Amino acid sequence: MVYDGVGKDTFDESIASLRRRGTMVLYGAASGPVPAFEPTKLAVGSIFFTRPSLGDFVANRLELIWRANEVFAAFRRGDMQVAIGGRYPLASASQAHIDLEGRKTTGKLVIQVR
């Protein structure tokens, strides 16, 4: 499974990285929208593709709060973990961006404000 929030710049690589019957979830377009593509491209490997929209999964603010609380509870129980790939003091935030853009990081980056 691939979750791609980058879009145009990573789309082809993301599709190519999937194993047979893999799923591609395109949820953003940070580098720009993905150009139109031929759906038969997904037939190689029987790839599943989806482009979800939050509005189709969360009906209103109360449901959003409920779902967010469920996610936070899963973190507290240890059901979910976040890989911290690096910590940067606020004064080095620009270096964090350079490292991220240069693909020198994995996991999440933390900018420490204190």
N, C-alpha and C positions, 0 to 999 in steps of 0.2 A: 504494500500500500504506500502510495506517495501522497503527501499533503503539500501542495504547491501554492504558496502565497505570492510568488514572484511573478509568474505569468510568462510574458513573451520570451524573456532571456533564458528560461529554464525549461520551457514546455517540452521541447523535443527530447532533451536529456531525461526529463522525468518519465516520459512515456517509455523511452528506451530502457530505463532501469527496472521496469516492472517485470516480474516473472509471469509465467502463463497464468491466465485468469486473475491477474493483479487488478487493483483498483486505483485509479487516479482521481484525486479530489482537488480540484482547482478552486481555491477559495479567495484568491486575490489577484491583483495585477500590478504589483509594485513597480515592475519594469515596463509596464504597458500592457494593453490587451493582447491576448493571443490571437494571431491571424486566423481567419477561417481555415478549416482543414477538412479533408475528406474523411468521413466517418469510417470508411473501409480500412483506414490506417489502423483502427482499433482491432480489426479482425486478426491481425498477426498477434498471436498469443491470447486471443479472446479477451481483450482488455475491457474493463468496465470504466466508464468515465462519468463523473458527476460535477456539476457546478452549483453547489448549494447556496442558498440565500438565507440569512438569519431570519428574515421576516416569514419564511415558510416553516420555521421550526419554533418560533416564539411568537405567540399571538398578542401578548401585551406586556406591560411592565411587570405586573405581578408574576407572570410566568417566567420572565427573565430573571427576576430576583430569586424565585424558587429554584430555577435551574442553576444559577450561580452558586447558591447555597449548597446544592447537591455536589457541585464540583469541589468547593472548599471543604466540605465534609469528607470527600474521598481523599483529598490531600491529607487531612488530619488523621484519617484512619491508616494512611500509608498505602492506599490502593493506587495512588498515582505519585510519581516522582518526577522531579525536574532535574535534568543534567545541567549543572552550572559549568559552563565552559571557560569562564574567566570573570574576574572582578577588577573593576577599574575605579580609581577615585574620580570624583566629579571633574577635577582639574585635567584628567586624562580622557575625558569622554570623546574627544576628537580621535584619539588613538583607538578607542574601542570601535568607532565607526570605520576607521581605516582598516583595522583587522577584519571586521565583519565584511566590508565591501571587497577586501582582498581574499576572501574565503580562507582565512587563517584560523577560523574558530569553529568549534562544534558546540552544541548545546546552547544554553541561554547565557547572555552576558549581563552582568549586574553592574550598574553604575552606582557606586556608593556615595551618598550625599552627606554622610556624617563620618 
